[in-house]
Every structure is written in C-alpha cells, then in structure tokens.
Amino acid sequence: MQKIHPMVLHLLQDIPYVSFPNLPKEGEKAIAMMLTHLDNAPTGSEACLHISSVLTPLEGGYQEPPGEDMRLAVEKGEIHPYPKGDFCIASGSYQFIQLHIEAQAGILAKQLEEILSDGPSVIYLRILKESVLELIVQLLFKP
C-alpha cells in the first residue's frame, strides 16, 4: 500500500453529533450503518464513528446538513452555531487524511485496518455526503 502522509487539522470548536440508535459493535457493520444512513439523508449530511485502532466502534452518530446560520458564520469566520449533540469530535489538533476510496463498508473497513495498524489513540471516521453520488471520507486521529 502507498504511504499516506497526514496533514494537521486544527479544530477551533467541537463538532457535535446525534447518536445512532443501536450502533453495531463490529466496525464493518457500523460503517455499513453510516453509509445506509447517508444514502437516505439529504446532501450536506454527515456521519461520524469514534473507533479504536482495531475498528471497534466506541460511539457513532450523524449531523444534518448545515443551515443558513451555519453558512453565514463560516463566511464571516465566526464560531459555528452547532446544535447540541450526544457526542462530539473535541476541538484541538488532529492528524487528518482525506481518503479517495470507494465507499463500500467492506472495502473501507479493510483500508482502515491497514492505515490504523500503528494504533493511534483517538480516531474519528467522518463521511460527508457531498452530492447524491459522492461521499467524502475523512480520518481524524491523534497518535
């Protein structure tokens, strides 16, 4: 596999998520749940899994597309008016990788296992629905 060089991402505020009910305990099944949720969600939605380095889901949830208040805050460089969530990606600095892979649960799980084999301590998998046919897959982690 090609060596991946992460970038550094500085989150200035928490990103909250509403928890999925009945989150599967197996990583591939949790990823499949995320993808199914996003298939049925409007463009601009996202889903997130907080996972261990062996793909065990610790928590997972979703966020609806941003509204007009959020768009205006981003344009002005202000703190985003996120609603409260059940869990969040905490503000701070993370290693960041944007993955260019086919978003199928089995393929994604296999690639994540290879990338995470060094065992980072905090790992978030974000999948954003950019359009009806396009998903963006991101990994945020702390070594």
Buried (B, 14 or more C-beta within 10 A) or exposed (E): EEEEEBEEBEBEEBBBBBEBEEBBEEBBEBBBBBBEBBEEBEEBBBBBBBBBBEBEBBBBBBBEEBEEEBEEBEEEEEEBEBEEBEBBBEEEEBBBBEBEEEBEBEEBBBBBBEBBEEEBEBBBBBBBBEEEEEBBBBBBBEE
